[in-house]
Amino acid sequence: MPTVLIIAEQQPDGSLRKATLNAIGAGKQLAEKAGGELHIALVGKDPAKVADELKGTGAKAVHVGAAPELEHYLAETYAPALAALVQELKADYVGMASTAQGKDLMPRLAARLRAAMATDVMAFNGGGADITFTRPMWAGNVFAEVKLTTPVKVFTLRATEFTAAAGGGSAEVKTFTPKVEASKTKFVDFKEVKSARPELTEARVVVSGGRGTKGDFKEIEALADDLGAAVGASRAVCDAGWVPNDLQVGQTGKVVAPALYIAAGISGAIQHLAGMKSSKTIVAINKDPEAPIFQVADYGIVADLFKVLPELRAELGKLK
Amino acid sequence: MKILVTAKRVEDPESKIKVKPDGSGIVQEGLKYKINPFDEIGVEEGLRLVAKHQGEVVVVSIGGKEVQEQLRHALAMGAHRAVWVNHTGPLDQLAIAGLLQKVVEKEKPDLVILGKQSIDDDQNQVGQYLAEFLGWGQATFASKVESAESEQEKNKVPALVVSADGKSVRVIREVDNGLATVECQLPAVVTTDLRLNQPRYASLPGIMKAKSKPIEELTPAKLAVDVTPAIQVLKMSAPPARKAGIKVADVPALVEKLHNEAKVV
């Protein structure tokens, strides 16, 4: 029976990275299609608490490996620890969310397993032994269906394309002793960019500003706070130094797919569209009626964002 | 120090990519080609490090004869020499990393810099595969805190710093929610993120000089690497088009739609 192994991620503060739940949701889907079972792996210095959270996500087992050497995430130490587990479980599919950590770790793990890998998988096709993956190329302008022919198949998952796993069964938690190898890389430090708002890739609503804001994000932020939304920005705005880079939505920034995406003063360059066109509902606010953003927006308003956003806040307030 | 940098040939990121009607690939006619933008940043970073620490920048590209264009571009920027692995046909990351591993073993660089991903297949894998194959440390997504165009650039900490004894490199990496700093023993593999630097333009004298710089030709057979792909691209398609949207007259109409039609507020 095929085994699907999903690797869970801990935040630097030790909590569970939410995208893991989407990856587990994807793993469940894959296990059903392949006719196999789902397992979860978690390694770190002290992963026991997070393992508890993962028990009720519908997996057969949660494999937890603790070692002091795994305190700070490094591909060089995590890859051997996980590769040994993959071999022990004889896992056929190994996946993780396409976070920065997923993208750093999984190719190294795949290389160790001499496995082929697919990045940013959006869907699984086929069934049984004949599973293929759908993944984006050319900044989301092409969807490709790919087949991996190595015995072990490795992938990262675009979290926003899969529903988060929730409540289902009570998995057995099994501990294992991770294989520890010396590392030529050492962790120096991590500087967190703190925000009270939800993380871009995990938010239900995103309010983004572009060049039209002229660097004044007050109205964007106020609307975001009313809606409990994340704040995003176009590349031009980040490059101009008006807002931090980690707010950038686009091919070279973050890929988001919230239920509602509000683009204010954003023209809709290919680069930006690649990062947000999978959003369920898109609203565009722009003075220029010819702006390309209107071609992907479900609802558009041709007007100045500084006039529209306060009105929008007032109107939304009436709904409450 | 010796720095090896990759220079993949890719479609110009500004071009409009269209899928062939039969889904077998993309329409090639009318496309322009460039060095992968992330690799170009790698060449720039290599040149800056060599300016500081002496040594040479060697660029490598894998592909048919046409990839010599990208190698010449890197040479015109200031790279010292080039290695061309002559191969036509599809390659996957196992094969590419395998070929690069052999080139590295031959060249013995202190540092290998690759773009974090190429903008055609967007896989973001080869640097990590290569580091594992070589048993070296890796630092992916090397980046700077502020944007390339910002005023602060001149004053800030460089993202790649080679230690005084030349034995390690300290790298600032752009990750989710913040910036991670790691230190790798040399030799190591570093992959570049977009905001690491602003690549220089190739000057006219640079372009003239590049014509006489050497390009060494290798092949998978010479490097003894089996390049049979383990990844098959079965079909390509255009993403589902979004339904044409509507323009609403005013804010109350927008809120009505969002509330009653889209049901998102």
Interface residues (C-beta under 8 A of the other chain):
Chain A: Q11 P12 L74 A75 E76 A79 T99 A100 Q101 K103 D104 L105 M106 P107 R108 A110 A111 R112 R114 A116 M117 A118 T119 D120 T132 P136 M137 W138 A139 G140 N141 V142 F143 A144 E145 V146 K147 L148 T149 T150 S183 K184 T185 K186 F187 V188 D189 F190 K191 E192 V193 E199 T201 V205 L227 C238 D239 A240 G241 N245 D246 Q251 T252 A259 L260 I270 Q271 K277 K280 T281 I282 V283 A284 P289 F294 Q295 V296 A297 D298 Y299 G300 I301 V302 V308 E311 L312 E315 L316 L319
Chain B: E11 P13 E14 K16 I17 V19 I26 D92 Q93 L94 A97 I119 D120 D121 D122 Q123 N124 Q125 V126 G127 Q128 Y129 L130 A131 E132 F133 W136 G137 Q138 A139 T140 F141 S143 E146 S147 A148 E149 S150 E151 Q152 R170 E174 V175 D176 N177 G178 L179 A180 T181 V182 E183 C184 Q185 A188 L194 R195 A230 I231 Q232 V233 L234 K235 M236 S237 A238 P239 R242 K243 A244 G245 I246 K247 V248 D250 V251 P252 L254 V255 K257 L258 H259 A262 V264 V265
